[in-house]
C-alpha cells in the first residue's frame, strides 16, 4: 500500500501531457520527463486512479511535508478554540476541512486557474498549539508562521478560531511590513477587552492595529452584521480608516463591483485575506461558533475571493469552522473549496 501511495503522491513534471496522461502515463517515463522539465510541482492524485476515501488525509490530497522549505504556498492547520466566546469546536476545523477536501480536484473549472502547474504546494500539518494556554499558543503560532514566511512560502491557514489571525499577522508583518487586509466576517473582531482579556477571537484586529501590523487605509471589512452594544458598532474601525461594508449593503447583489473598488484600495502593496466562515449565512455554514442571521451567500464568498485576483496576497486564512455544529460536513466542504479558491488567486497563478 505504501508503494502505491508513494507513487500516487510522486511529484509530477511540469508537463501538461503528463498531467493529462495521469498516473499510468507518468509511470512510463517519469524520470525522463523530469529531466526535461526545469521545474516540477506537487500534483494531487486523481480520484480516477486513487479512491477519494483512500490515502493519508491531507488538504486537497496533497503531499505532506514537515516544513515550508521549497514551497510557494502551504496549507497549515491551527487547531484551537481556546479563544472562542460562545460555541467551541473550531479546534476540530482543520481535520474536518482536510477530510472534506478529498472532493477537490486539480483545476478551477470556472476561473481556469491551474494551481498545480504554477505553484509548489503541500500540506505542512498543524501548528503544535497549547490547548490549555492561549497566550502560549499565540507565541507558538507566531514562531511557526515566522518560519513559513521566512521560507518565502505563502500560508493558506485552516483555523481554528479567529484569535490566530493576530499572531499570524505579527509574523507576516515582520517580513512584509504593515499589510492591507481583506477581512470577511460577520463581526469586526476589534473589541478591546473581553472578560478582562486582551487576547480572544473578538480582539485580533484591535491588537494588530495597536502593533502597527495593518496599513489601516488598506483595510476592508465585508459582511459585518448582528446586534451590538452601541448604536454605531463600527465607529472605531471607520475612525482608523477602515472601509466597513456591512452585510445589508451586500444583500441582493453581486459583490464583483465592490471588489473592483477593493483592488483600487489595496493597490500594489502586500495584502492578507482573512475569511471567517461566519461571514456566510448560517443556512449555508451552520458549523461555526458565533452565527449571525442574514449573511453572505457562498456565491458572494466566491466573488470576494475571485475578486482578490491580481492583489499581492502574502497570506490567507479560513477560520471558525466548528464541525460539532454541522455534522453534515457541509460547512467544512465549503471551507475547503474557499481555501482552494484562495490558492487560485495567489500571485504567479497560471490561468488557461
Ligand atoms: Mn471573526
Boltz pocket constraint, residues with backbone or C-beta under 6 A from the ligand:
constraints:
  - pocket:
      binder: B
      contacts: [[A, 162], [A, 184], [A, 185], [A, 186], [A, 187], [A, 189], [A, 201], [A, 276], [A, 320]]
      max_distance: 6.0
